[in-house]
C-alpha cells in the first residue's frame, strides 16, 4: 500500500502538477540548525519523499512549499500583520490562492513522531483557527477533500 506521501504525490501528478523530488538529509539538517527545531518524523518522511510543489497551484488553489521556503510565521508576515506573533513556534508550509491565507505547523526542539497542530494563518487582525492536530492529520484531511482544510 502506498504511503500517505506517495498518495499525495499521485494526487498532484494526476492534477498535472510538477512535483519536486524529496530533499537529501543534509537539507533537513540545515533547516533544523537554522531554526533550532527538529522536524518530526512525519514531516521528515514527507520532505524526504516530496519537496512540495514547483511554482504552481493545485486545483484547489493551494501550493505546498519546498523546504527551502518553509519559515516561521513571524518571518513570513510583516509588521503590519496584527496576527504576526499569534503563532509561536509555527512554520508556514502551504498557502492558498497566492497567499490569501496560509497554513502553519507547530514545530519543537525535541524529536517527535508527529508534528504539533496546524493553524490557518489569516494575516489579519484575528488569528486563524487550528485546522488539524498534526501535519499528518492535515494531509489526510487534504487527501480526503481538499476543501476540508479551508
Protein Blocks (a to p, Z undefined) as FASTA:
>chain_A
ZZfklmmmmmmmmnopacdddddfklmmmmmmmnopacdfklmmmmmmpgcjaddddfko
pacddfklgccfklmpcfklmklmmmghiacfbdeehhlbccdddddfbdcfbdcddddd
ehiabdcddfbfbfklmmmmmmmomklmZZ
